[in-house]
């Protein structure tokens, strides 16, 4: 599969990743204000694009998995008491 590599661009004080989705749509994603973080994200995005995956969907999937793994009763109790324990 032919793909264009992800480009890192500085816009003001922040870095953006410019890339093309597997369906050909051009996207620009904010990558924060640190260049090393932007470079790490660009490497991840390139790997996903080589595999034919959509990077935005992969990030959402990764966040859902992490959120599901983090939720425990001991972690939920303080938040519950803060919001509802009056």
C-alpha positions as a Markdown table, in Angstrom:
| # | Residue | x | y | z |
|---|---|---|---|---|
| 1 | Unk | 0.0 | 0.0 | 0.0 |
| 2 | Unk | 1.3 | 3.4 | -0.9 |
| 3 | Unk | 1.1 | 6.1 | 1.8 |
| 4 | Unk | 2.5 | 9.5 | 2.4 |
| 5 | Unk | 4.5 | 9.8 | 5.6 |
| 6 | Unk | 3.3 | 12.0 | 8.5 |
| 7 | Unk | 4.7 | 15.5 | 8.5 |
| 8 | Unk | 5.4 | 17.6 | 11.7 |
| 9 | Unk | 4.6 | 21.3 | 11.3 |
| 10 | Unk | 5.0 | 24.1 | 13.9 |
| 11 | Unk | 1.9 | 26.4 | 14.0 |
| 12 | Unk | 2.6 | 29.1 | 16.5 |
| 13 | Unk | 3.7 | 27.5 | 19.8 |
| 14 | Unk | 2.2 | 24.1 | 19.0 |
| 15 | Unk | 3.1 | 21.3 | 16.7 |
| 16 | Unk | 0.7 | 19.6 | 14.3 |
| 17 | Unk | 0.8 | 16.3 | 12.4 |
| 18 | Unk | -0.3 | 16.5 | 8.8 |
| 19 | Unk | -1.2 | 13.1 | 7.3 |
| 20 | Unk | -3.6 | 11.4 | 4.9 |
| 21 | Unk | -6.1 | 8.8 | 6.1 |
| 22 | Unk | -6.2 | 5.5 | 4.3 |
| 23 | Unk | -9.3 | 6.7 | 2.4 |
| 24 | Unk | -7.3 | 9.7 | 1.1 |
| 25 | Unk | -8.7 | 12.4 | 3.4 |
| 26 | Unk | -6.2 | 15.0 | 4.6 |
| 27 | Unk | -6.1 | 15.5 | 8.3 |
| 28 | Unk | -4.2 | 17.9 | 10.7 |
| 29 | Unk | -4.0 | 16.8 | 14.4 |
| 30 | Unk | -2.6 | 18.9 | 17.2 |
| 31 | Unk | 0.4 | 17.1 | 18.9 |
| 32 | Unk | 1.2 | 19.5 | 21.8 |
| 33 | Unk | 3.9 | 22.0 | 22.4 |
| 34 | Unk | 6.8 | 19.6 | 22.7 |
| 35 | Unk | 8.6 | 18.4 | 19.5 |
| 36 | Unk | 9.7 | 15.1 | 21.0 |
| 37 | Unk | 6.1 | 14.2 | 21.8 |
| 38 | Unk | 5.1 | 15.2 | 18.2 |
| 39 | Unk | 7.9 | 13.0 | 16.8 |
| 40 | Unk | 6.7 | 10.0 | 18.9 |
| 41 | Unk | 3.2 | 10.5 | 17.7 |
| 42 | Unk | 4.4 | 10.8 | 14.1 |
| 43 | Unk | 6.2 | 7.4 | 14.4 |
| 44 | Unk | 3.0 | 5.8 | 15.8 |
| 45 | Unk | 0.9 | 7.3 | 13.1 |
| 46 | Unk | 3.3 | 6.1 | 10.4 |
| 47 | Unk | 3.2 | 2.5 | 11.8 |
| 48 | Unk | -0.6 | 2.5 | 11.8 |
| 49 | Unk | -0.8 | 3.9 | 8.3 |
| 50 | Unk | 1.6 | 1.3 | 7.0 |
| 51 | Unk | -0.7 | -1.3 | 8.5 |
| 52 | Unk | -3.7 | 0.3 | 6.7 |
| 53 | Unk | -5.3 | 1.5 | 10.0 |
| 54 | Unk | -6.9 | 4.9 | 10.7 |
| 55 | Unk | -4.7 | 6.6 | 13.4 |
| 56 | Unk | -7.7 | 8.6 | 14.9 |
| 57 | Unk | -9.7 | 5.4 | 15.3 |
| 58 | Unk | -6.7 | 3.6 | 16.9 |
| 59 | Unk | -6.2 | 6.5 | 19.4 |
| 60 | Unk | -9.9 | 6.3 | 20.4 |
| 61 | Unk | -9.7 | 2.5 | 20.7 |
| 62 | Unk | -6.6 | 2.8 | 22.9 |
| 63 | Unk | -8.3 | 5.4 | 25.1 |
| 64 | Unk | -11.4 | 3.3 | 25.6 |
| 65 | Unk | -9.3 | 0.3 | 26.6 |
| 66 | Unk | -7.3 | 2.3 | 29.1 |
| 67 | Unk | -10.4 | 3.9 | 30.6 |
| 68 | Unk | -12.1 | 0.5 | 30.9 |
| 69 | Unk | -9.0 | -1.0 | 32.7 |
| 70 | Unk | -8.6 | 1.9 | 35.1 |
| 71 | Unk | -12.1 | 1.8 | 36.5 |
| 72 | Unk | -12.3 | 0.0 | 39.9 |
| 73 | Unk | -14.6 | 0.4 | 42.9 |
| 74 | Unk | -11.7 | 1.8 | 45.0 |
| 75 | Unk | -10.9 | 4.4 | 42.4 |
| 76 | Unk | -14.6 | 5.3 | 41.8 |
| 77 | Unk | -15.5 | 5.7 | 45.5 |
| 78 | Unk | -13.6 | 9.0 | 46.2 |
| 79 | Unk | -15.1 | 10.5 | 43.0 |
| 80 | Unk | -18.6 | 9.4 | 43.9 |
| 81 | Unk | -18.3 | 10.8 | 47.5 |
| 82 | Unk | -16.9 | 14.1 | 46.1 |
| 83 | Unk | -19.9 | 14.5 | 43.7 |
| 84 | Unk | -22.8 | 13.0 | 45.6 |
| 85 | Unk | -21.8 | 12.5 | 49.2 |
| 86 | Unk | -23.2 | 15.6 | 50.8 |
